[in-house]
Amino acid sequence: MTETAERDEANDEPLPLAGLKVLDISSFIAAPAAAVTLADFGADVIKIEPFDGDPHRNSYRNPGYPQSDRNFPWQLDGRHKRSIALDLKNDSARTILDRLLARADILIVNFPPPARERLRLRWEDVEPINPRLVYCSLTGYGETGPDRDRPGFDVSAYFGRSGILDAARYEDGPPGLSLPAQGDRATAMTLVAAILLGLRRRDQTGKGGWVGTSLYANGVWANGTSAAGALIGAQLPARHPPDRPRNALTNLYRTQDDRWLQLLVVRDDRLWEKFCAAIDRSDLAADPRFADRPQRRAHALDLAAELRSVFAARTYAEWECALEGTGIPFGVIGRLTDVIEDEQARHAGIFVDTTNPEIPRTVNNPIRLGFATPRPAGPPPAVGQHSEEILREAAFDEAEIEALKKSGALG
């Protein structure tokens, strides 16, 4: 890591996490994404992976991912990291790991509890080596309880068990499935927050400690409004499809160019007449079926039928011109092909350039700071690309490095 790489070029000051050393012993996907965010803001992240590499290196071949021959997921989740290949089951590798742990500020791990116990990677195993370490663990369902050892993925733990997929389905329809790593990326930000709280406590007391979260806890938190209601016996009403809305003014409508306009007129008590004028249907404002909010709700199917024909008559761009500036809340159901070229996405810093010619742009982390910007990323590391460099920094000499290779501990 160079001093230049750890400084914010715009402000010519150190990035906020410069000088911190992170050991990333994790895969799939929330924990590595948290490490990426720390690296974006200056942390030196050492990825410890097996000789055949983190399995996530091959996720781009997953048939459920966007199809490409370029490894865009690894650029996203491997950027800025340095890789060392270790066989953690080899006793000689423990010598390396312990020395790295002694120099680290943060350890991120997402092995299930039994695997952590076998590898001596629990907090109680590493605390004697470095009591100032912030130890961060991620599980599917929690550190204790009957399902603590169950493997958890975001689709099963974050979306499935939390009630999100069931609550989001239309009445009488099957639950849908989430897209790749959506819950993982939200959970990554919780891990970042937990780590920063651990560092703050270390600043105050000089002590490290355990921090962590689970995909399950993050899914229920994301579903918190419905879950809080369930705690007091409230029941979420079934979701009606767009052709049978409870409220025609908070509904989806297909436009002439096959886009979906999302209408969100939640204050129709104030905006009803303005809305009717904006869509050139003042006759609806005079229709007794729609005279006030109770009537509009009682005749929601009739109003929805009227609005379906209205919105189908123009393109989304035409409706955007008609509704913009009226104060009527609306939006489009965006397509990813639109998002990547969206001018607002550029202003919001959602995508960033890389110095990797194979994958010149990637997704930025969602944190924005007035005093620093994430450093630009080059290509992600090859498996074990930095093994010898990292060992030399940890004061292993050439003879020791050669012996560790021969022992099978170091790749």
C-alpha positions in Angstrom: 0.0 0.0 0.0 1.4 3.4 -1.0 0.8 6.7 0.8 -0.6 8.1 -2.4 -3.2 5.3 -2.7 -4.3 6.0 0.9 -4.9 9.7 0.3 -7.9 11.6 -1.1 -6.7 13.3 -4.2 -9.3 16.1 -4.1 -8.6 17.2 -0.5 -4.9 16.0 -0.3 -5.5 14.4 3.1 -5.4 10.8 4.3 -8.5 8.8 3.5 -10.5 8.2 6.8 -9.5 4.5 7.1 -5.9 4.8 5.9 -3.5 2.9 8.2 -6.0 0.3 9.2 -5.2 -3.3 8.4 -8.1 -5.7 7.7 -8.0 -9.5 7.3 -10.8 -10.7 5.1 -11.5 -14.4 5.6 -14.9 -14.6 4.0 -16.8 -15.3 0.9 -20.3 -15.0 -0.6 -20.9 -11.9 -0.5 -21.9 -9.5 2.3 -18.7 -9.9 4.3 -16.4 -9.4 1.3 -18.5 -6.4 0.2 -18.0 -4.9 3.7 -14.3 -5.3 3.3 -14.4 -3.6 -0.1 -16.1 -0.6 1.4 -13.4 -0.3 4.1 -10.8 -0.6 1.3 -12.5 2.1 -0.8 -11.8 4.5 2.1 -8.2 3.6 2.5 -8.0 0.4 4.6 -5.3 -2.2 3.6 -7.4 -5.3 3.1 -5.6 -8.7 3.0 -7.8 -11.4 1.6 -6.9 -14.8 2.9 -8.2 -17.5 0.6 -7.6 -21.2 -0.2 -5.2 -22.3 -3.0 -8.1 -22.6 -5.5 -9.4 -19.2 -4.5 -12.6 -17.8 -3.1 -15.5 -19.6 -4.8 -17.0 -16.1 -5.5 -14.3 -15.7 -8.1 -16.4 -17.9 -10.3 -19.8 -16.4 -9.6 -19.9 -14.7 -13.0 -20.5 -18.1 -14.5 -23.6 -18.6 -12.4 -26.6 -18.9 -14.8 -28.7 -16.6 -12.6 -26.2 -13.7 -13.0 -26.0 -11.3 -15.9 -24.2 -13.2 -18.6 -20.7 -12.0 -19.6 -17.3 -13.5 -20.2 -15.8 -10.7 -18.1 -15.6 -11.2 -14.3 -17.5 -8.2 -13.2 -18.6 -9.6 -9.8 -15.0 -10.2 -8.7 -14.1 -6.6 -9.8 -17.0 -5.4 -7.6 -16.1 -7.5 -4.5 -12.4 -8.1 -4.9 -11.2 -4.6 -5.7 -8.4 -3.0 -3.7 -7.6 -6.2 -1.9 -4.3 -8.1 -1.6 -4.5 -11.8 -1.8 -2.6 -14.4 0.2 -3.3 -18.1 -0.4 -3.2 -20.2 2.8 -4.3 -23.7 3.7 -5.8 -22.9 7.1 -6.1 -26.6 7.9 -2.3 -26.9 7.7 -0.7 -26.4 11.1 2.1 -24.4 9.6 -0.4 -21.8 8.2 -1.3 -21.0 11.8 2.1 -19.4 12.3 1.4 -17.0 9.4 -2.2 -16.3 10.5 -1.2 -15.6 14.1 1.4 -13.1 13.0 -1.1 -11.4 10.6 -3.7 -11.3 13.4 -1.2 -9.7 15.7 -0.7 -6.8 13.2 -4.3 -6.4 12.2 -7.0 -4.0 13.3 -10.0 -5.8 11.9 -10.8 -9.4 11.2 -13.9 -10.2 9.0 -15.0 -13.9 9.0 -18.2 -15.6 7.8 -17.5 -19.3 8.5 -20.3 -21.0 10.4 -19.6 -21.3 14.1 -18.5 -25.0 13.9 -15.9 -24.2 11.2 -14.6 -21.2 13.2 -14.2 -23.5 16.2 -12.3 -26.1 14.1 -10.0 -23.5 12.7 -9.6 -21.7 16.0 -11.0 -18.5 14.5 -13.5 -17.6 17.3 -13.1 -14.4 19.2 -11.9 -16.3 22.2 -9.3 -17.9 20.1 -7.9 -14.7 18.7 -8.3 -12.3 21.6 -5.1 -13.5 23.4 -3.2 -12.9 20.2 -4.5 -9.3 19.7 -6.9 -7.9 22.3 -7.2 -4.7 20.3 -8.6 -6.5 17.3 -12.1 -5.7 16.1 -13.5 -9.1 15.4 -16.5 -9.1 12.9 -18.5 -12.1 12.1 -21.4 -12.7 9.8 -23.8 -15.6 10.1 -27.0 -16.7 8.3 -29.2 -16.8 11.3 -27.3 -15.7 14.4 -24.4 -16.8 16.7 -26.6 -18.9 19.0 -29.9 -20.8 18.8 -31.1 -24.0 17.1 -30.2 -22.7 13.6 -26.9 -21.1 14.3 -25.0 -23.7 12.2 -27.4 -23.6 9.3 -25.8 -22.2 6.1 -27.6 -19.0 5.2 -27.8 -17.1 1.9 -29.5 -13.8 1.3 -32.4 -15.4 -0.6 -33.1 -17.9 2.2 -32.2 -16.0 5.4 -32.6 -12.3 4.4 -35.5 -12.5 2.0 -37.1 -15.8 2.7 -37.3 -16.3 6.4 -37.7 -12.6 7.3 -41.1 -12.6 5.6 -40.2 -10.2 2.8 -40.9 -12.6 -0.1 -44.2 -13.7 1.4 -45.4 -10.2 2.1 -44.3 -8.9 -1.3 -46.3 -11.4 -3.3 -49.6 -10.6 -4.9 -52.7 -12.2 -3.4 -53.1 -15.9 -4.3 -49.8 -15.8 -6.2 -46.5 -17.6 -5.4 -43.6 -15.7 -3.8 -41.0 -14.4 -6.1 -37.3 -14.7 -5.7 -34.8 -12.0 -5.1 -32.0 -11.1 -7.6 -28.3 -12.0 -6.9 -26.9 -10.6 -3.6 -29.4 -7.9 -3.0 -29.7 -8.7 0.7 -26.0 -9.3 0.9 -25.2 -5.8 -0.2 -27.5 -4.2 2.3 -26.1 -6.4 5.1 -22.6 -5.3 4.1 -23.4 -1.8 5.2 -24.5 -3.1 8.6 -21.2 -4.9 9.0 -19.4 -1.7 8.1 -21.3 0.2 10.8 -20.6 -2.6 13.3 -16.9 -2.4 12.6 -16.8 1.4 12.9 -18.6 1.1 16.3 -16.0 -1.5 17.3 -13.2 0.9 16.3 -14.9 3.7 18.2 -15.0 1.6 21.4 -11.3 0.8 20.9 -10.6 4.5 20.7 -12.4 5.0 24.0 -11.0 2.0 25.9 -8.1 0.5 24.0 -9.9 -2.8 23.8 -11.1 -4.7 20.7 -14.0 -7.0 20.8 -16.7 -9.0 18.8 -19.1 -7.2 16.5 -21.4 -8.8 14.0 -24.8 -9.4 12.5 -26.8 -12.0 10.6 -28.6 -12.0 7.3 -31.8 -13.0 9.1 -31.6 -10.0 11.4 -31.0 -7.6 8.5 -33.9 -9.1 6.6 -36.3 -8.5 9.5 -34.9 -5.0 10.0 -35.5 -4.3 6.3 -39.0 -5.7 6.8 -39.3 -3.8 10.1 -42.5 -1.9 9.5 -44.5 -5.1 8.9 -42.6 -7.0 11.6 -43.3 -4.3 14.2 -47.0 -4.5 13.4 -46.9 -8.3 13.6 -45.5 -8.0 17.2 -48.7 -6.4 18.3 -51.0 -8.6 16.3 -51.5 -6.4 13.3 -51.8 -8.2 10.0 -50.4 -6.9 6.7 -53.3 -6.8 4.1 -52.8 -9.0 1.0 -51.3 -7.2 -1.9 -53.6 -6.8 -4.9 -52.2 -6.9 -8.4 -52.3 -3.7 -10.5 -55.5 -4.7 -12.2 -57.3 -5.0 -8.8 -55.8 -2.2 -6.6 -57.3 -1.0 -3.3 -56.2 2.5 -4.3 -56.1 3.4 -8.0 -53.9 6.4 -7.2 -51.1 4.3 -5.7 -50.7 1.8 -8.5 -48.7 0.8 -11.5 -49.8 1.7 -15.1 -48.4 0.5 -18.4 -47.5 3.3 -20.9 -47.7 3.3 -24.7 -44.0 2.4 -24.9 -44.3 -0.6 -22.6 -42.9 1.1 -19.5 -44.5 1.0 -16.1 -45.4 4.3 -14.4 -45.6 4.2 -10.7 -48.3 6.5 -9.4 -48.0 7.5 -5.7 -50.7 10.1 -5.0 -51.0 9.4 -1.3 -52.4 12.9 -0.6 -55.2 12.8 -3.1 -57.3 14.9 -0.7 -55.1 17.8 -1.8 -54.0 16.7 -5.3 -57.0 15.1 -6.9 -58.2 18.0 -9.0 -54.6 18.9 -10.0 -54.0 15.3 -11.0 -57.1 15.2 -13.2 -56.0 18.4 -14.9 -52.5 17.1 -15.5 -53.7 14.0 -17.2 -56.3 16.1 -19.2 -59.2 14.3 -17.6 -61.1 17.0 -15.7 -64.2 15.0 -16.3 -63.0 12.5 -13.6 -63.0 15.3 -11.0 -66.7 15.9 -11.7 -67.6 12.2 -11.7 -69.6 11.4 -8.5 -67.9 8.0 -8.2 -64.7 9.8 -7.5 -65.9 12.8 -5.6 -63.9 12.3 -2.4 -61.3 9.9 -1.0 -63.8 7.4 0.4 -65.6 7.3 -3.0 -62.4 6.9 -4.9 -61.4 4.0 -2.7 -64.9 2.4 -3.0 -64.7 2.7 -6.8 -61.0 1.9 -7.1 -61.5 -0.7 -9.9 -63.5 1.7 -11.9 -60.9 4.5 -11.5 -58.1 2.1 -12.3 -59.8 1.1 -15.5 -60.1 4.7 -16.5 -56.4 5.4 -15.7 -55.2 2.3 -17.5 -56.5 3.7 -20.8 -55.2 7.2 -20.0 -51.7 6.2 -19.3 -51.6 3.7 -22.2 -52.2 6.5 -24.6 -48.8 8.2 -24.2 -45.2 7.2 -23.7 -43.5 7.4 -20.3 -41.4 10.4 -21.5 -44.6 12.2 -22.4 -46.1 11.5 -19.0 -42.9 12.6 -17.3 -43.2 16.0 -19.1 -46.8 16.3 -18.2 -46.4 15.4 -14.5 -43.0 17.0 -13.7 -43.3 20.1 -11.5 -46.9 19.4 -10.6 -46.1 18.0 -7.1 -47.8 14.7 -8.1 -45.5 11.9 -6.9 -44.7 9.4 -9.7 -41.8 7.4 -11.1 -40.8 4.8 -13.5 -40.0 1.2 -12.8 -36.4 1.5 -13.9 -34.6 -1.0 -16.1 -30.9 -1.6 -15.4 -30.1 -0.5 -19.0 -31.6 2.9 -18.1 -29.9 3.1 -14.7 -26.4 2.8 -16.0 -26.9 5.8 -18.2 -29.0 7.8 -15.9 -27.8 11.4 -15.4 -29.0 11.4 -11.8 -27.0 8.2 -11.1 -23.9 10.1 -12.3 -24.7 13.0 -10.0 -25.3 10.6 -7.1 -22.0 8.9 -7.6 -23.6 5.5 -8.0 -21.0 4.2 -10.5 -17.2 4.7 -10.5 -14.5 4.4 -13.0 -11.7 1.8 -12.5 -8.2 1.6 -13.9 -9.0 -2.0 -15.1 -9.4 -1.8 -18.9 -11.4 -5.1 -18.9 -14.0 -3.7 -16.6 -13.7 0.2 -16.8 -16.8 0.9 -14.6 -18.3 -0.7 -11.5 -20.7 0.1 -8.7 -19.7 2.5 -6.0 -20.4 1.8 -2.3 -23.4 3.9 -1.1 -21.5 6.0 1.5 -20.9 9.6 0.7 -18.5 11.9 2.6 -18.0 15.6 2.2 -14.3 15.2 3.0 -13.3 12.1 1.0 -14.1 10.1 -2.0 -13.3 6.4 -2.5 -10.0 5.7 -4.2 -10.1 4.4 -7.8 -9.7 0.6 -8.1 -7.5 -1.4 -10.4 -7.9 -5.0 -11.3 -8.8 -7.4 -8.4 -5.9 -9.7 -7.3 -5.1 -13.1 -8.6 -5.1 -15.9 -6.0 -2.1 -15.6 -3.8 -0.8 -12.7 -5.9 0.6 -10.9 -2.8 1.5 -13.9 -0.6 5.2 -13.3 -0.4 4.9 -9.5 -0.2 2.5 -9.8 2.8 4.8 -12.3 4.5 7.8 -10.1 4.1 5.9 -7.2 5.7 5.1 -9.5 8.6 8.9 -10.1 9.1 9.2 -13.6 7.5 12.5 -14.0 5.9 13.2 -15.8 2.5 14.1 -19.1 4.2 10.9 -19.1 6.2 8.8 -18.3 3.2 10.4 -21.1 1.2 9.8 -23.5 4.1 6.2 -22.5 4.4 5.7 -23.2 0.7 7.3 -26.6 1.0 5.1 -27.4 4.0 2.0 -26.9 1.9 0.8 -24.0 4.1 1.4 -21.2 1.6 0.3 -20.9 -2.0 
